[in-house]
């Protein structure tokens, strides 16, 4: 976009510069006041063009900020979901380890460990 704007700006500057003539016609423009009018017109057009480019850049920046904001929200939602899934998996693994320890204790003729609390197994991971 910057390269396109630069090329367009250079073209428009050449067009504006062509309005002011050299030589005898340039002296006539200067004496009649037309050169002053053309310079003011050129300055006004140049400023309007600058403002237009500035608005385009600001609009582009706003679009990028909005896209970034949406991306950050999606990333945060995924992080939250993944964190919850990891917690569920950890709880499920802990539950399975407790069951396994209890099974091994029964096989050895011992009772289940007394200091273990019951852990909710969470949702089934079977498909």
Kinemage of the C-alpha trace (Angstrom):
@kinemage 1
@onewidth
@group {chain A} dominant
@subgroup {mainchain}
@vectorlist {calphas} color= white
{ca unk a 1} P 0.000 0.000 0.000
{ca unk a 2} L 2.805 2.425 0.860
{ca unk a 3} L 4.506 1.856 -2.500
{ca unk a 4} L 1.230 2.433 -4.342
{ca unk a 5} L 0.594 5.608 -2.387
{ca unk a 6} L 4.116 6.832 -3.032
{ca unk a 7} L 3.799 6.249 -6.785
{ca unk a 8} L 0.384 7.922 -6.849
{ca unk a 9} L 1.670 10.863 -4.789
{ca unk a 10} L 4.641 11.343 -7.129
{ca unk a 11} L 2.338 11.280 -10.165
{ca unk a 12} L -0.015 13.820 -8.590
{ca unk a 13} L 2.949 16.055 -7.637
{ca unk a 14} L 4.169 15.988 -11.251
{ca unk a 15} L 0.674 16.954 -12.434
{ca unk a 16} L 0.511 19.829 -9.950
{ca unk a 17} L 4.014 21.021 -10.858
{ca unk a 18} L 3.057 21.017 -14.538
{ca unk a 19} L 0.425 23.684 -13.824
{ca unk a 20} L 3.172 26.196 -13.088
{ca unk a 21} L 5.010 27.060 -16.258
{ca unk a 22} L 8.546 28.233 -16.922
{ca unk a 23} L 9.656 30.965 -19.279
{ca unk a 24} L 7.457 33.725 -20.571
{ca unk a 25} L 4.186 31.993 -19.710
{ca unk a 26} L 5.482 31.487 -16.153
{ca unk a 27} L 6.245 35.213 -15.877
{ca unk a 28} L 2.748 35.999 -17.157
{ca unk a 29} L 1.272 33.649 -14.531
{ca unk a 30} L 3.356 35.391 -11.879
{ca unk a 31} L 2.371 38.904 -12.966
{ca unk a 32} L -1.327 38.124 -13.295
{ca unk a 33} L -1.481 36.406 -9.899
{ca unk a 34} L -2.398 33.103 -11.495
{ca unk a 35} L 0.804 31.503 -10.107
{ca unk a 36} L -0.263 32.374 -6.558
{ca unk a 37} L -3.708 30.883 -7.179
{ca unk a 38} L -2.166 27.698 -8.650
{ca unk a 39} L 0.229 27.340 -5.701
{ca unk a 40} L -2.654 27.660 -3.240
{ca unk a 41} L -4.694 25.170 -5.253
{ca unk a 42} L -1.751 22.755 -5.356
{ca unk a 43} L -1.182 23.102 -1.618
{ca unk a 44} L -4.880 22.467 -0.925
{ca unk a 45} L -4.971 19.406 -3.139
{ca unk a 46} L -1.752 18.118 -1.638
{ca unk a 47} L -3.148 18.507 1.873
{ca unk a 48} L -6.420 16.804 0.926
{ca unk a 49} L -4.439 13.935 -0.569
{ca unk a 50} L -2.352 13.707 2.610
{ca unk a 51} L -5.523 13.585 4.708
{ca unk a 52} L -6.972 10.853 2.465
{ca unk a 53} L -3.821 8.727 2.809
{ca unk a 54} L -3.870 9.300 6.543
{ca unk a 55} L -7.516 8.133 6.764
{ca unk a 56} L -6.694 5.045 4.686
{ca unk a 57} L -3.765 4.175 6.956
{ca unk a 58} L -5.850 4.703 10.094
{ca unk a 59} L -8.635 2.533 8.675
{ca unk a 60} L -6.111 -0.199 7.864
{ca unk a 61} L -4.638 0.046 11.372
{ca unk a 62} L -8.125 -0.226 12.898
{ca unk a 63} L -8.831 -3.314 10.787
{ca unk a 64} L -5.569 -4.909 11.906
{ca unk a 65} L -6.286 -4.073 15.541
{ca unk a 66} L -9.747 -5.631 15.276
{ca unk a 67} L -8.322 -8.771 13.642
{ca unk a 68} L -5.671 -8.973 16.355
{ca unk a 69} L -8.281 -8.470 19.090
{ca unk a 70} L -10.372 -11.318 17.637
{ca unk a 71} L -7.292 -13.546 17.367
{ca unk a 72} L -6.322 -12.852 20.965
{ca unk a 73} L -9.848 -13.695 22.105
{ca unk a 74} L -9.778 -16.990 20.185
{ca unk a 75} L -6.357 -17.833 21.628
{ca unk a 76} L -7.522 -17.069 25.164
{ca unk a 77} L -10.638 -19.202 24.675
{ca unk a 78} L -8.494 -22.093 23.405
{ca unk a 79} L -6.073 -21.720 26.308
{ca unk a 80} L -8.946 -21.794 28.785
{ca unk a 81} L -10.470 -24.849 27.117
{ca unk a 82} L -7.121 -26.657 26.955
{ca unk a 83} L -6.423 -25.834 30.597
{ca unk a 84} L -9.811 -27.298 31.581
{ca unk a 85} L -9.175 -30.402 29.462
{ca unk a 86} L -5.749 -30.897 31.055
{ca unk a 87} L -7.290 -30.580 34.507
{ca unk a 88} L -9.928 -33.175 33.624
{ca unk a 89} L -7.275 -35.513 32.271
{ca unk a 90} L -5.138 -35.053 35.386
{ca unk a 91} L -8.134 -35.791 37.602
{ca unk a 92} L -9.006 -38.855 35.536
{ca unk a 93} L -5.407 -40.089 35.692
{ca unk a 94} L -5.340 -39.572 39.459
{ca unk a 95} L -8.592 -41.508 39.800
{ca unk a 96} L -7.249 -44.358 37.683
{ca unk a 97} L -4.037 -44.425 39.706
{ca unk a 98} L -6.052 -44.637 42.929
{ca unk a 99} L -8.077 -47.507 41.463
{ca unk a 100} L -4.890 -49.235 40.356
{ca unk a 101} L -3.303 -48.789 43.800
{ca unk a 102} L -6.434 -50.185 45.432
{ca unk a 103} L -6.457 -53.162 43.066
{ca unk a 104} L -2.785 -53.894 43.774
{ca unk a 105} L -3.429 -53.609 47.506
{ca unk a 106} L -6.320 -56.115 47.291
{ca unk a 107} L -4.141 -58.481 45.287
{ca unk a 108} L -1.530 -58.348 48.055
{ca unk a 109} L -4.243 -58.954 50.615
{ca unk a 110} L -4.238 -55.442 51.978
{ca unk a 111} L -7.231 -53.118 52.152
{ca unk a 112} L -7.457 -49.928 50.109
{ca unk a 113} L -5.362 -47.042 51.377
{ca unk a 114} L -7.212 -45.141 54.091
{ca unk a 115} L -5.872 -41.655 53.342
{ca unk a 116} L -7.171 -41.413 49.758
{ca unk a 117} L -10.301 -39.435 49.043
{ca unk a 118} L -12.695 -40.320 46.260
{ca unk a 119} L -11.975 -38.338 43.072
{ca unk a 120} L -14.653 -37.596 40.497
{ca unk a 121} L -13.545 -39.402 37.317
{ca unk a 122} L -14.917 -36.638 35.083
{ca unk a 123} L -16.367 -37.270 31.651
{ca unk a 124} L -15.691 -40.504 29.877
{ca unk a 125} L -12.856 -40.336 27.356
{ca unk a 126} L -14.173 -43.270 25.359
{ca unk a 127} L -15.420 -42.588 21.841
